[in-house]
Amino acid sequence: MENQGVSALLVELFRSIAQDVAIVVFMIFVGERLVQFLEPIVKPALTWLQRVLHLPDGWVMMVFPWLVVGAMVATTELNIFAPFIPRPWVGRVLTVIFCGGGSNMLHDVWPKDAA
């Protein structure tokens, strides 16, 4: 009887983890597509901003994906670290950092072929 309770708890835990992974992959995908769509539109303004603020070359375009994902996280209040971190804003900041990596993050996490 006790084993059934433990197995049900483990099933629920794995289901929760699978949902979180699916949300993360979805956010990375949507964020990447939004960045690709918005980049040609906002690149002239971001280049101008970079020149006016005397920022290093490419810095604004490097930060742009995190700004896009930050807007998505702010509007959806997504916090994938909620089970681990009690402060919601800290979890959201970590969510933005994690999901803002885009395809680079997926490439780093995804298993590589042994070609």
HUCOR-V22091 format. One record per backbone hydrogen bond with DSSP energy under -0.5 kcal/mol. NH is the residue of the N-H (numbers start at 1). CO is the residue of the C=O. E is the energy in kcal/mol with one decimal. If there is no record, write none. Layout:
nh=NH co=CO e=E
nh=NH co=CO e=E
This chain:
nh=5 co=1 e=-1.1
nh=6 co=2 e=-1.8
nh=7 co=3 e=-2.7
nh=8 co=4 e=-2.2
nh=9 co=5 e=-1.9
nh=10 co=6 e=-2.4
nh=11 co=7 e=-2.4
nh=12 co=8 e=-2.1
nh=13 co=9 e=-2.2
nh=14 co=10 e=-2.6
nh=15 co=11 e=-2.2
nh=16 co=12 e=-2.2
nh=17 co=13 e=-2.3
nh=18 co=14 e=-2.5
nh=19 co=15 e=-2.1
nh=20 co=16 e=-2.2
nh=21 co=17 e=-2.5
nh=22 co=18 e=-2.2
nh=23 co=19 e=-2.3
nh=24 co=20 e=-2.5
nh=25 co=21 e=-2.6
nh=26 co=22 e=-2.3
nh=27 co=23 e=-2.8
nh=28 co=24 e=-2.6
nh=29 co=25 e=-2.4
nh=30 co=26 e=-2.9
nh=31 co=27 e=-2.7
nh=32 co=28 e=-2.3
nh=33 co=29 e=-2.3
nh=34 co=30 e=-2.6
nh=35 co=31 e=-2.4
nh=36 co=32 e=-2.3
nh=37 co=33 e=-2.1
nh=38 co=34 e=-3.0
nh=39 co=35 e=-2.4
nh=40 co=36 e=-0.6
nh=41 co=38 e=-0.5
nh=42 co=38 e=-2.6
nh=43 co=39 e=-1.9
nh=46 co=42 e=-2.7
nh=47 co=43 e=-2.7
nh=48 co=44 e=-2.1
nh=49 co=45 e=-2.5
nh=50 co=46 e=-2.4
nh=51 co=47 e=-2.1
nh=52 co=48 e=-2.7
nh=53 co=49 e=-2.5
nh=54 co=51 e=-0.5
nh=55 co=50 e=-2.3
nh=59 co=56 e=-1.9
nh=62 co=58 e=-1.5
nh=63 co=59 e=-1.8
nh=64 co=60 e=-1.6
nh=65 co=61 e=-0.5
nh=66 co=63 e=-0.7
nh=67 co=63 e=-1.7
nh=68 co=64 e=-2.2
nh=69 co=65 e=-2.6
nh=70 co=66 e=-2.3
nh=71 co=67 e=-2.0
nh=72 co=68 e=-1.9
nh=73 co=69 e=-2.9
nh=74 co=70 e=-2.5
nh=75 co=71 e=-2.0
nh=76 co=72 e=-2.1
nh=77 co=73 e=-2.0
nh=78 co=73 e=-0.7
nh=82 co=79 e=-1.3
nh=84 co=81 e=-1.5
nh=85 co=81 e=-2.6
nh=88 co=86 e=-0.7
nh=91 co=87 e=-1.9
nh=92 co=88 e=-2.2
nh=93 co=89 e=-2.2
nh=94 co=90 e=-2.3
nh=95 co=91 e=-2.0
nh=96 co=92 e=-2.4
nh=97 co=93 e=-2.3
nh=98 co=94 e=-2.7
nh=99 co=95 e=-3.2
nh=100 co=96 e=-2.3
nh=101 co=98 e=-0.8
nh=102 co=99 e=-1.4
nh=104 co=101 e=-1.2
nh=105 co=102 e=-0.6
nh=106 co=102 e=-1.8
nh=107 co=103 e=-2.7
nh=108 co=104 e=-2.1
nh=109 co=105 e=-2.1
nh=110 co=106 e=-2.9
